[in-house]
């Protein structure tokens, strides 16, 4: 299992870099060329969401992106450190209703682009894990 980790300051101008790195690593991992645009768009949406959450709450910690190559699949995890509302708990400083509505819209876009998406969120932050199948690498004849 090969992993590439990327951390960047929560600034919108760094999202493009994350998208480019994700597409390059996905291509090398064997993700179908026809799906690479979806990978770029989904990573861009997830990173933009994380940057927005960090900026809204005033968190200076970097956004974390992990690109994970496993057997027969490629996963990308985008993590934020913004506190998310936990049902039944008082959450001072958590994402408010307006931000939550924008957050849901971003997650809907990601779900439309990626078939296999897992979203986890709590007081310590959130994580979006997106997974795509990979084709076996075929080496050229010698």
MODELLER restraints for C-alpha pairs under 7 A, 6 or more apart:
rsr = mdl.restraints
at = mdl.atoms
rsr.add(forms.Gaussian(group=physical.xy_distance, feature=features.Distance(at['CA:1:A'], at['CA:69:A']), mean=5.61, stdev=0.5))
rsr.add(forms.Gaussian(group=physical.xy_distance, feature=features.Distance(at['CA:1:A'], at['CA:70:A']), mean=4.97, stdev=0.5))
rsr.add(forms.Gaussian(group=physical.xy_distance, feature=features.Distance(at['CA:2:A'], at['CA:68:A']), mean=5.97, stdev=0.5))
rsr.add(forms.Gaussian(group=physical.xy_distance, feature=features.Distance(at['CA:2:A'], at['CA:69:A']), mean=5.13, stdev=0.5))
rsr.add(forms.Gaussian(group=physical.xy_distance, feature=features.Distance(at['CA:2:A'], at['CA:70:A']), mean=6.97, stdev=0.5))
rsr.add(forms.Gaussian(group=physical.xy_distance, feature=features.Distance(at['CA:3:A'], at['CA:66:A']), mean=6.73, stdev=0.5))
rsr.add(forms.Gaussian(group=physical.xy_distance, feature=features.Distance(at['CA:3:A'], at['CA:67:A']), mean=5.52, stdev=0.5))
rsr.add(forms.Gaussian(group=physical.xy_distance, feature=features.Distance(at['CA:3:A'], at['CA:68:A']), mean=4.49, stdev=0.5))
rsr.add(forms.Gaussian(group=physical.xy_distance, feature=features.Distance(at['CA:3:A'], at['CA:69:A']), mean=6.17, stdev=0.5))
rsr.add(forms.Gaussian(group=physical.xy_distance, feature=features.Distance(at['CA:4:A'], at['CA:66:A']), mean=5.82, stdev=0.5))
rsr.add(forms.Gaussian(group=physical.xy_distance, feature=features.Distance(at['CA:4:A'], at['CA:67:A']), mean=5.02, stdev=0.5))
rsr.add(forms.Gaussian(group=physical.xy_distance, feature=features.Distance(at['CA:4:A'], at['CA:68:A']), mean=6.57, stdev=0.5))
rsr.add(forms.Gaussian(group=physical.xy_distance, feature=features.Distance(at['CA:5:A'], at['CA:65:A']), mean=5.81, stdev=0.5))
rsr.add(forms.Gaussian(group=physical.xy_distance, feature=features.Distance(at['CA:5:A'], at['CA:66:A']), mean=4.52, stdev=0.5))
rsr.add(forms.Gaussian(group=physical.xy_distance, feature=features.Distance(at['CA:5:A'], at['CA:67:A']), mean=6.25, stdev=0.5))
rsr.add(forms.Gaussian(group=physical.xy_distance, feature=features.Distance(at['CA:6:A'], at['CA:64:A']), mean=5.97, stdev=0.5))
rsr.add(forms.Gaussian(group=physical.xy_distance, feature=features.Distance(at['CA:6:A'], at['CA:65:A']), mean=5.03, stdev=0.5))
rsr.add(forms.Gaussian(group=physical.xy_distance, feature=features.Distance(at['CA:6:A'], at['CA:66:A']), mean=6.29, stdev=0.5))
rsr.add(forms.Gaussian(group=physical.xy_distance, feature=features.Distance(at['CA:7:A'], at['CA:62:A']), mean=5.73, stdev=0.5))
rsr.add(forms.Gaussian(group=physical.xy_distance, feature=features.Distance(at['CA:7:A'], at['CA:63:A']), mean=5.56, stdev=0.5))
rsr.add(forms.Gaussian(group=physical.xy_distance, feature=features.Distance(at['CA:7:A'], at['CA:64:A']), mean=4.63, stdev=0.5))
rsr.add(forms.Gaussian(group=physical.xy_distance, feature=features.Distance(at['CA:7:A'], at['CA:65:A']), mean=6.20, stdev=0.5))
rsr.add(forms.Gaussian(group=physical.xy_distance, feature=features.Distance(at['CA:8:A'], at['CA:14:A']), mean=6.67, stdev=0.5))
rsr.add(forms.Gaussian(group=physical.xy_distance, feature=features.Distance(at['CA:8:A'], at['CA:62:A']), mean=5.06, stdev=0.5))
rsr.add(forms.Gaussian(group=physical.xy_distance, feature=features.Distance(at['CA:8:A'], at['CA:63:A']), mean=5.46, stdev=0.5))
rsr.add(forms.Gaussian(group=physical.xy_distance, feature=features.Distance(at['CA:8:A'], at['CA:64:A']), mean=6.87, stdev=0.5))
rsr.add(forms.Gaussian(group=physical.xy_distance, feature=features.Distance(at['CA:9:A'], at['CA:62:A']), mean=4.58, stdev=0.5))
rsr.add(forms.Gaussian(group=physical.xy_distance, feature=features.Distance(at['CA:9:A'], at['CA:63:A']), mean=6.33, stdev=0.5))
rsr.add(forms.Gaussian(group=physical.xy_distance, feature=features.Distance(at['CA:10:A'], at['CA:51:A']), mean=4.66, stdev=0.5))
rsr.add(forms.Gaussian(group=physical.xy_distance, feature=features.Distance(at['CA:10:A'], at['CA:54:A']), mean=6.39, stdev=0.5))
rsr.add(forms.Gaussian(group=physical.xy_distance, feature=features.Distance(at['CA:10:A'], at['CA:55:A']), mean=6.91, stdev=0.5))
rsr.add(forms.Gaussian(group=physical.xy_distance, feature=features.Distance(at['CA:10:A'], at['CA:62:A']), mean=5.70, stdev=0.5))
rsr.add(forms.Gaussian(group=physical.xy_distance, feature=features.Distance(at['CA:10:A'], at['CA:63:A']), mean=5.90, stdev=0.5))
rsr.add(forms.Gaussian(group=physical.xy_distance, feature=features.Distance(at['CA:11:A'], at['CA:51:A']), mean=6.12, stdev=0.5))
rsr.add(forms.Gaussian(group=physical.xy_distance, feature=features.Distance(at['CA:12:A'], at['CA:48:A']), mean=6.64, stdev=0.5))
rsr.add(forms.Gaussian(group=physical.xy_distance, feature=features.Distance(at['CA:12:A'], at['CA:51:A']), mean=6.59, stdev=0.5))
rsr.add(forms.Gaussian(group=physical.xy_distance, feature=features.Distance(at['CA:15:A'], at['CA:44:A']), mean=6.05, stdev=0.5))
rsr.add(forms.Gaussian(group=physical.xy_distance, feature=features.Distance(at['CA:15:A'], at['CA:47:A']), mean=5.97, stdev=0.5))
rsr.add(forms.Gaussian(group=physical.xy_distance, feature=features.Distance(at['CA:15:A'], at['CA:48:A']), mean=6.45, stdev=0.5))
rsr.add(forms.Gaussian(group=physical.xy_distance, feature=features.Distance(at['CA:16:A'], at['CA:44:A']), mean=6.99, stdev=0.5))
rsr.add(forms.Gaussian(group=physical.xy_distance, feature=features.Distance(at['CA:19:A'], at['CA:40:A']), mean=5.08, stdev=0.5))
rsr.add(forms.Gaussian(group=physical.xy_distance, feature=features.Distance(at['CA:19:A'], at['CA:43:A']), mean=5.81, stdev=0.5))
rsr.add(forms.Gaussian(group=physical.xy_distance, feature=features.Distance(at['CA:19:A'], at['CA:44:A']), mean=5.63, stdev=0.5))
rsr.add(forms.Gaussian(group=physical.xy_distance, feature=features.Distance(at['CA:22:A'], at['CA:40:A']), mean=6.82, stdev=0.5))
rsr.add(forms.Gaussian(group=physical.xy_distance, feature=features.Distance(at['CA:22:A'], at['CA:67:A']), mean=6.88, stdev=0.5))
rsr.add(forms.Gaussian(group=physical.xy_distance, feature=features.Distance(at['CA:23:A'], at['CA:36:A']), mean=6.08, stdev=0.5))
rsr.add(forms.Gaussian(group=physical.xy_distance, feature=features.Distance(at['CA:23:A'], at['CA:39:A']), mean=6.45, stdev=0.5))
rsr.add(forms.Gaussian(group=physical.xy_distance, feature=features.Distance(at['CA:23:A'], at['CA:40:A']), mean=5.85, stdev=0.5))
rsr.add(forms.Gaussian(group=physical.xy_distance, feature=features.Distance(at['CA:26:A'], at['CA:74:A']), mean=6.88, stdev=0.5))
rsr.add(forms.Gaussian(group=physical.xy_distance, feature=features.Distance(at['CA:27:A'], at['CA:33:A']), mean=6.95, stdev=0.5))
rsr.add(forms.Gaussian(group=physical.xy_distance, feature=features.Distance(at['CA:29:A'], at['CA:69:A']), mean=6.10, stdev=0.5))
rsr.add(forms.Gaussian(group=physical.xy_distance, feature=features.Distance(at['CA:29:A'], at['CA:74:A']), mean=6.74, stdev=0.5))
rsr.add(forms.Gaussian(group=physical.xy_distance, feature=features.Distance(at['CA:29:A'], at['CA:134:A']), mean=6.85, stdev=0.5))
rsr.add(forms.Gaussian(group=physical.xy_distance, feature=features.Distance(at['CA:30:A'], at['CA:134:A']), mean=4.87, stdev=0.5))
rsr.add(forms.Gaussian(group=physical.xy_distance, feature=features.Distance(at['CA:30:A'], at['CA:135:A']), mean=5.28, stdev=0.5))
rsr.add(forms.Gaussian(group=physical.xy_distance, feature=features.Distance(at['CA:30:A'], at['CA:136:A']), mean=6.77, stdev=0.5))
rsr.add(forms.Gaussian(group=physical.xy_distance, feature=features.Distance(at['CA:30:A'], at['CA:137:A']), mean=6.51, stdev=0.5))
rsr.add(forms.Gaussian(group=physical.xy_distance, feature=features.Distance(at['CA:31:A'], at['CA:132:A']), mean=6.93, stdev=0.5))
rsr.add(forms.Gaussian(group=physical.xy_distance, feature=features.Distance(at['CA:31:A'], at['CA:133:A']), mean=6.47, stdev=0.5))
rsr.add(forms.Gaussian(group=physical.xy_distance, feature=features.Distance(at['CA:31:A'], at['CA:134:A']), mean=4.62, stdev=0.5))
rsr.add(forms.Gaussian(group=physical.xy_distance, feature=features.Distance(at['CA:31:A'], at['CA:135:A']), mean=6.45, stdev=0.5))
rsr.add(forms.Gaussian(group=physical.xy_distance, feature=features.Distance(at['CA:32:A'], at['CA:134:A']), mean=6.79, stdev=0.5))
rsr.add(forms.Gaussian(group=physical.xy_distance, feature=features.Distance(at['CA:38:A'], at['CA:113:A']), mean=5.77, stdev=0.5))
rsr.add(forms.Gaussian(group=physical.xy_distance, feature=features.Distance(at['CA:42:A'], at['CA:110:A']), mean=5.26, stdev=0.5))
rsr.add(forms.Gaussian(group=physical.xy_distance, feature=features.Distance(at['CA:42:A'], at['CA:113:A']), mean=6.31, stdev=0.5))
rsr.add(forms.Gaussian(group=physical.xy_distance, feature=features.Distance(at['CA:45:A'], at['CA:106:A']), mean=6.40, stdev=0.5))
rsr.add(forms.Gaussian(group=physical.xy_distance, feature=features.Distance(at['CA:45:A'], at['CA:110:A']), mean=6.76, stdev=0.5))
rsr.add(forms.Gaussian(group=physical.xy_distance, feature=features.Distance(at['CA:46:A'], at['CA:78:A']), mean=6.44, stdev=0.5))
rsr.add(forms.Gaussian(group=physical.xy_distance, feature=features.Distance(at['CA:47:A'], at['CA:78:A']), mean=6.59, stdev=0.5))
rsr.add(forms.Gaussian(group=physical.xy_distance, feature=features.Distance(at['CA:49:A'], at['CA:103:A']), mean=6.69, stdev=0.5))
rsr.add(forms.Gaussian(group=physical.xy_distance, feature=features.Distance(at['CA:49:A'], at['CA:106:A']), mean=6.76, stdev=0.5))
rsr.add(forms.Gaussian(group=physical.xy_distance, feature=features.Distance(at['CA:50:A'], at['CA:63:A']), mean=6.59, stdev=0.5))
rsr.add(forms.Gaussian(group=physical.xy_distance, feature=features.Distance(at['CA:50:A'], at['CA:80:A']), mean=5.33, stdev=0.5))
rsr.add(forms.Gaussian(group=physical.xy_distance, feature=features.Distance(at['CA:51:A'], at['CA:63:A']), mean=6.89, stdev=0.5))
rsr.add(forms.Gaussian(group=physical.xy_distance, feature=features.Distance(at['CA:53:A'], at['CA:82:A']), mean=5.94, stdev=0.5))
rsr.add(forms.Gaussian(group=physical.xy_distance, feature=features.Distance(at['CA:54:A'], at['CA:82:A']), mean=5.78, stdev=0.5))
rsr.add(forms.Gaussian(group=physical.xy_distance, feature=features.Distance(at['CA:57:A'], at['CA:82:A']), mean=6.63, stdev=0.5))
rsr.add(forms.Gaussian(group=physical.xy_distance, feature=features.Distance(at['CA:57:A'], at['CA:93:A']), mean=6.83, stdev=0.5))
rsr.add(forms.Gaussian(group=physical.xy_distance, feature=features.Distance(at['CA:63:A'], at['CA:79:A']), mean=6.15, stdev=0.5))
rsr.add(forms.Gaussian(group=physical.xy_distance, feature=features.Distance(at['CA:63:A'], at['CA:80:A']), mean=5.58, stdev=0.5))
rsr.add(forms.Gaussian(group=physical.xy_distance, feature=features.Distance(at['CA:64:A'], at['CA:78:A']), mean=5.75, stdev=0.5))
rsr.add(forms.Gaussian(group=physical.xy_distance, feature=features.Distance(at['CA:64:A'], at['CA:79:A']), mean=5.10, stdev=0.5))
rsr.add(forms.Gaussian(group=physical.xy_distance, feature=features.Distance(at['CA:64:A'], at['CA:80:A']), mean=6.75, stdev=0.5))
rsr.add(forms.Gaussian(group=physical.xy_distance, feature=features.Distance(at['CA:65:A'], at['CA:76:A']), mean=6.94, stdev=0.5))
rsr.add(forms.Gaussian(group=physical.xy_distance, feature=features.Distance(at['CA:65:A'], at['CA:77:A']), mean=5.52, stdev=0.5))
rsr.add(forms.Gaussian(group=physical.xy_distance, feature=features.Distance(at['CA:65:A'], at['CA:78:A']), mean=4.56, stdev=0.5))
rsr.add(forms.Gaussian(group=physical.xy_distance, feature=features.Distance(at['CA:65:A'], at['CA:79:A']), mean=6.41, stdev=0.5))
rsr.add(forms.Gaussian(group=physical.xy_distance, feature=features.Distance(at['CA:66:A'], at['CA:76:A']), mean=5.58, stdev=0.5))
rsr.add(forms.Gaussian(group=physical.xy_distance, feature=features.Distance(at['CA:66:A'], at['CA:77:A']), mean=5.03, stdev=0.5))
rsr.add(forms.Gaussian(group=physical.xy_distance, feature=features.Distance(at['CA:66:A'], at['CA:78:A']), mean=6.64, stdev=0.5))
rsr.add(forms.Gaussian(group=physical.xy_distance, feature=features.Distance(at['CA:67:A'], at['CA:75:A']), mean=5.95, stdev=0.5))
rsr.add(forms.Gaussian(group=physical.xy_distance, feature=features.Distance(at['CA:67:A'], at['CA:76:A']), mean=4.63, stdev=0.5))
rsr.add(forms.Gaussian(group=physical.xy_distance, feature=features.Distance(at['CA:67:A'], at['CA:77:A']), mean=6.63, stdev=0.5))
rsr.add(forms.Gaussian(group=physical.xy_distance, feature=features.Distance(at['CA:68:A'], at['CA:74:A']), mean=5.74, stdev=0.5))
rsr.add(forms.Gaussian(group=physical.xy_distance, feature=features.Distance(at['CA:68:A'], at['CA:75:A']), mean=5.02, stdev=0.5))
rsr.add(forms.Gaussian(group=physical.xy_distance, feature=features.Distance(at['CA:68:A'], at['CA:76:A']), mean=6.13, stdev=0.5))
rsr.add(forms.Gaussian(group=physical.xy_distance, feature=features.Distance(at['CA:69:A'], at['CA:75:A']), mean=6.52, stdev=0.5))
rsr.add(forms.Gaussian(group=physical.xy_distance, feature=features.Distance(at['CA:72:A'], at['CA:133:A']), mean=5.82, stdev=0.5))
rsr.add(forms.Gaussian(group=physical.xy_distance, feature=features.Distance(at['CA:72:A'], at['CA:134:A']), mean=5.04, stdev=0.5))
rsr.add(forms.Gaussian(group=physical.xy_distance, feature=features.Distance(at['CA:72:A'], at['CA:135:A']), mean=6.69, stdev=0.5))
rsr.add(forms.Gaussian(group=physical.xy_distance, feature=features.Distance(at['CA:73:A'], at['CA:131:A']), mean=6.70, stdev=0.5))
rsr.add(forms.Gaussian(group=physical.xy_distance, feature=features.Distance(at['CA:73:A'], at['CA:132:A']), mean=5.63, stdev=0.5))
rsr.add(forms.Gaussian(group=physical.xy_distance, feature=features.Distance(at['CA:73:A'], at['CA:133:A']), mean=4.30, stdev=0.5))
rsr.add(forms.Gaussian(group=physical.xy_distance, feature=features.Distance(at['CA:73:A'], at['CA:134:A']), mean=4.93, stdev=0.5))
rsr.add(forms.Gaussian(group=physical.xy_distance, feature=features.Distance(at['CA:74:A'], at['CA:131:A']), mean=5.61, stdev=0.5))
rsr.add(forms.Gaussian(group=physical.xy_distance, feature=features.Distance(at['CA:74:A'], at['CA:132:A']), mean=5.30, stdev=0.5))
rsr.add(forms.Gaussian(group=physical.xy_distance, feature=features.Distance(at['CA:74:A'], at['CA:133:A']), mean=6.21, stdev=0.5))
rsr.add(forms.Gaussian(group=physical.xy_distance, feature=features.Distance(at['CA:74:A'], at['CA:134:A']), mean=6.42, stdev=0.5))
rsr.add(forms.Gaussian(group=physical.xy_distance, feature=features.Distance(at['CA:75:A'], at['CA:129:A']), mean=6.68, stdev=0.5))
rsr.add(forms.Gaussian(group=physical.xy_distance, feature=features.Distance(at['CA:75:A'], at['CA:130:A']), mean=5.46, stdev=0.5))
rsr.add(forms.Gaussian(group=physical.xy_distance, feature=features.Distance(at['CA:75:A'], at['CA:131:A']), mean=4.21, stdev=0.5))
rsr.add(forms.Gaussian(group=physical.xy_distance, feature=features.Distance(at['CA:75:A'], at['CA:132:A']), mean=6.36, stdev=0.5))
rsr.add(forms.Gaussian(group=physical.xy_distance, feature=features.Distance(at['CA:76:A'], at['CA:129:A']), mean=5.67, stdev=0.5))
rsr.add(forms.Gaussian(group=physical.xy_distance, feature=features.Distance(at['CA:76:A'], at['CA:130:A']), mean=5.26, stdev=0.5))
rsr.add(forms.Gaussian(group=physical.xy_distance, feature=features.Distance(at['CA:76:A'], at['CA:131:A']), mean=6.47, stdev=0.5))
rsr.add(forms.Gaussian(group=physical.xy_distance, feature=features.Distance(at['CA:77:A'], at['CA:127:A']), mean=6.55, stdev=0.5))
rsr.add(forms.Gaussian(group=physical.xy_distance, feature=features.Distance(at['CA:77:A'], at['CA:128:A']), mean=5.50, stdev=0.5))
rsr.add(forms.Gaussian(group=physical.xy_distance, feature=features.Distance(at['CA:77:A'], at['CA:129:A']), mean=4.37, stdev=0.5))
rsr.add(forms.Gaussian(group=physical.xy_distance, feature=features.Distance(at['CA:77:A'], at['CA:130:A']), mean=6.43, stdev=0.5))
rsr.add(forms.Gaussian(group=physical.xy_distance, feature=features.Distance(at['CA:78:A'], at['CA:127:A']), mean=5.64, stdev=0.5))
rsr.add(forms.Gaussian(group=physical.xy_distance, feature=features.Distance(at['CA:78:A'], at['CA:128:A']), mean=5.27, stdev=0.5))
rsr.add(forms.Gaussian(group=physical.xy_distance, feature=features.Distance(at['CA:78:A'], at['CA:129:A']), mean=6.65, stdev=0.5))
rsr.add(forms.Gaussian(group=physical.xy_distance, feature=features.Distance(at['CA:79:A'], at['CA:126:A']), mean=5.66, stdev=0.5))
rsr.add(forms.Gaussian(group=physical.xy_distance, feature=features.Distance(at['CA:79:A'], at['CA:127:A']), mean=4.35, stdev=0.5))
rsr.add(forms.Gaussian(group=physical.xy_distance, feature=features.Distance(at['CA:79:A'], at['CA:128:A']), mean=6.49, stdev=0.5))
rsr.add(forms.Gaussian(group=physical.xy_distance, feature=features.Distance(at['CA:80:A'], at['CA:125:A']), mean=5.32, stdev=0.5))
rsr.add(forms.Gaussian(group=physical.xy_distance, feature=features.Distance(at['CA:80:A'], at['CA:126:A']), mean=5.28, stdev=0.5))
rsr.add(forms.Gaussian(group=physical.xy_distance, feature=features.Distance(at['CA:80:A'], at['CA:127:A']), mean=6.47, stdev=0.5))
rsr.add(forms.Gaussian(group=physical.xy_distance, feature=features.Distance(at['CA:81:A'], at['CA:124:A']), mean=5.84, stdev=0.5))
rsr.add(forms.Gaussian(group=physical.xy_distance, feature=features.Distance(at['CA:81:A'], at['CA:125:A']), mean=3.91, stdev=0.5))
rsr.add(forms.Gaussian(group=physical.xy_distance, feature=features.Distance(at['CA:81:A'], at['CA:126:A']), mean=6.44, stdev=0.5))
rsr.add(forms.Gaussian(group=physical.xy_distance, feature=features.Distance(at['CA:82:A'], at['CA:124:A']), mean=6.63, stdev=0.5))
rsr.add(forms.Gaussian(group=physical.xy_distance, feature=features.Distance(at['CA:82:A'], at['CA:125:A']), mean=4.64, stdev=0.5))
rsr.add(forms.Gaussian(group=physical.xy_distance, feature=features.Distance(at['CA:82:A'], at['CA:126:A']), mean=7.00, stdev=0.5))
rsr.add(forms.Gaussian(group=physical.xy_distance, feature=features.Distance(at['CA:83:A'], at['CA:94:A']), mean=4.88, stdev=0.5))
rsr.add(forms.Gaussian(group=physical.xy_distance, feature=features.Distance(at['CA:83:A'], at['CA:95:A']), mean=6.65, stdev=0.5))
rsr.add(forms.Gaussian(group=physical.xy_distance, feature=features.Distance(at['CA:83:A'], at['CA:122:A']), mean=6.20, stdev=0.5))
rsr.add(forms.Gaussian(group=physical.xy_distance, feature=features.Distance(at['CA:83:A'], at['CA:123:A']), mean=4.24, stdev=0.5))
rsr.add(forms.Gaussian(group=physical.xy_distance, feature=features.Distance(at['CA:83:A'], at['CA:124:A']), mean=5.30, stdev=0.5))
rsr.add(forms.Gaussian(group=physical.xy_distance, feature=features.Distance(at['CA:83:A'], at['CA:125:A']), mean=4.98, stdev=0.5))
rsr.add(forms.Gaussian(group=physical.xy_distance, feature=features.Distance(at['CA:84:A'], at['CA:94:A']), mean=5.21, stdev=0.5))
rsr.add(forms.Gaussian(group=physical.xy_distance, feature=features.Distance(at['CA:84:A'], at['CA:95:A']), mean=5.67, stdev=0.5))
rsr.add(forms.Gaussian(group=physical.xy_distance, feature=features.Distance(at['CA:84:A'], at['CA:121:A']), mean=5.98, stdev=0.5))
rsr.add(forms.Gaussian(group=physical.xy_distance, feature=features.Distance(at['CA:84:A'], at['CA:122:A']), mean=5.05, stdev=0.5))
rsr.add(forms.Gaussian(group=physical.xy_distance, feature=features.Distance(at['CA:84:A'], at['CA:123:A']), mean=5.22, stdev=0.5))
rsr.add(forms.Gaussian(group=physical.xy_distance, feature=features.Distance(at['CA:84:A'], at['CA:125:A']), mean=6.29, stdev=0.5))
rsr.add(forms.Gaussian(group=physical.xy_distance, feature=features.Distance(at['CA:85:A'], at['CA:91:A']), mean=5.93, stdev=0.5))
rsr.add(forms.Gaussian(group=physical.xy_distance, feature=features.Distance(at['CA:85:A'], at['CA:94:A']), mean=5.61, stdev=0.5))
rsr.add(forms.Gaussian(group=physical.xy_distance, feature=features.Distance(at['CA:85:A'], at['CA:95:A']), mean=6.56, stdev=0.5))
rsr.add(forms.Gaussian(group=physical.xy_distance, feature=features.Distance(at['CA:85:A'], at['CA:122:A']), mean=6.62, stdev=0.5))
rsr.add(forms.Gaussian(group=physical.xy_distance, feature=features.Distance(at['CA:85:A'], at['CA:123:A']), mean=6.68, stdev=0.5))
rsr.add(forms.Gaussian(group=physical.xy_distance, feature=features.Distance(at['CA:86:A'], at['CA:122:A']), mean=6.00, stdev=0.5))
rsr.add(forms.Gaussian(group=physical.xy_distance, feature=features.Distance(at['CA:86:A'], at['CA:123:A']), mean=6.81, stdev=0.5))
rsr.add(forms.Gaussian(group=physical.xy_distance, feature=features.Distance(at['CA:111:A'], at['CA:117:A']), mean=6.51, stdev=0.5))
rsr.add(forms.Gaussian(group=physical.xy_distance, feature=features.Distance(at['CA:114:A'], at['CA:130:A']), mean=6.70, stdev=0.5))
rsr.add(forms.Gaussian(group=physical.xy_distance, feature=features.Distance(at['CA:116:A'], at['CA:130:A']), mean=5.87, stdev=0.5))
rsr.add(forms.Gaussian(group=physical.xy_distance, feature=features.Distance(at['CA:116:A'], at['CA:131:A']), mean=5.39, stdev=0.5))
rsr.add(forms.Gaussian(group=physical.xy_distance, feature=features.Distance(at['CA:117:A'], at['CA:129:A']), mean=5.68, stdev=0.5))
rsr.add(forms.Gaussian(group=physical.xy_distance, feature=features.Distance(at['CA:117:A'], at['CA:130:A']), mean=4.63, stdev=0.5))
rsr.add(forms.Gaussian(group=physical.xy_distance, feature=features.Distance(at['CA:117:A'], at['CA:131:A']), mean=6.59, stdev=0.5))
rsr.add(forms.Gaussian(group=physical.xy_distance, feature=features.Distance(at['CA:118:A'], at['CA:128:A']), mean=5.80, stdev=0.5))
rsr.add(forms.Gaussian(group=physical.xy_distance, feature=features.Distance(at['CA:118:A'], at['CA:129:A']), mean=5.10, stdev=0.5))
rsr.add(forms.Gaussian(group=physical.xy_distance, feature=features.Distance(at['CA:118:A'], at['CA:130:A']), mean=6.60, stdev=0.5))
rsr.add(forms.Gaussian(group=physical.xy_distance, feature=features.Distance(at['CA:119:A'], at['CA:127:A']), mean=5.82, stdev=0.5))
rsr.add(forms.Gaussian(group=physical.xy_distance, feature=features.Distance(at['CA:119:A'], at['CA:128:A']), mean=4.63, stdev=0.5))
rsr.add(forms.Gaussian(group=physical.xy_distance, feature=features.Distance(at['CA:119:A'], at['CA:129:A']), mean=6.46, stdev=0.5))
rsr.add(forms.Gaussian(group=physical.xy_distance, feature=features.Distance(at['CA:120:A'], at['CA:126:A']), mean=5.50, stdev=0.5))
rsr.add(forms.Gaussian(group=physical.xy_distance, feature=features.Distance(at['CA:120:A'], at['CA:127:A']), mean=5.29, stdev=0.5))
rsr.add(forms.Gaussian(group=physical.xy_distance, feature=features.Distance(at['CA:120:A'], at['CA:128:A']), mean=6.61, stdev=0.5))
rsr.add(forms.Gaussian(group=physical.xy_distance, feature=features.Distance(at['CA:121:A'], at['CA:127:A']), mean=6.34, stdev=0.5))
